[in-house]
């Protein structure tokens, strides 16, 4: 079950990341062209987070297949998932607070800003789901090192039984 669920979540995460890059880029471009000040930091952060997500998805999908085992430790994979979850939680909350503090919010740019916040919240949910699935798999497998530990302990137990 976890395999197809993770595949579906990775697909959603990738599509949402691309959508978030486009939406944040539109707002940042508007601020750069139409105002004398730069884009708000919440939009800049939500430009960084999906780029980090795309790199994370590549690591999470291709890493266990192509990289040495020491670079794809189960805790490292869980950490990457958790960091993405934290980034999107912080990002969509910061953007929602920024948008709510505006005195007026009309037009296309405001609608795109709200859509960016909604997409970031959806990404938070998908990253939370994949983090929980990964953590559950680690708990069930005993940190991913269950097989080595059980084999070592059972061989030691068998050797002790033979000696008796």
C-alpha positions, 0 to 999 in steps of 0.5 A: 500500500505504501508504495503506490501511496508514496508514488501518488504523493510524489506526483502531487508534490511535484505538480504542486511545487511547479504550480507554486513556482509559477504562482510565486514567480508571477507575484514576485515579477509584479512587485519587481515591475510595478512597485519601487520595493521588492517582493515580500519575503513570504513570496520569496520563501515560497519560491525557495521551498518548491525548488528545494522540494523538487531537489528533495523529490529527486533525492527521495526517489533516485537516491535509494536506487542510485546512491550508496547506502550511506548517503540514503540512511533512513533517518536522512530520508525522513529528515528531508521529508520533515524539513519540507513539511516544516518549510511549507507549514511556515511558508503558507502561514507567513503568507496568510498572515501577510495577506490578511494584514494588507489594507486592500487586496484586489485584482489578479495579483491578490488572487494569485497570492491567495492561490499561492497560499492555498497551494502551499497549504496543499503541499504541506498536507502532501509532505505531512502525509509522506513523512508519516508514511515514511515514519510508519515504515521505519517504525515497522521495520525497526529503523531499517536495520531490523534485518541485520540486528535480528540476523545477528541476534538469532545467530548468536542465540543459535550459537549459545543453544548449540553450546548448551 
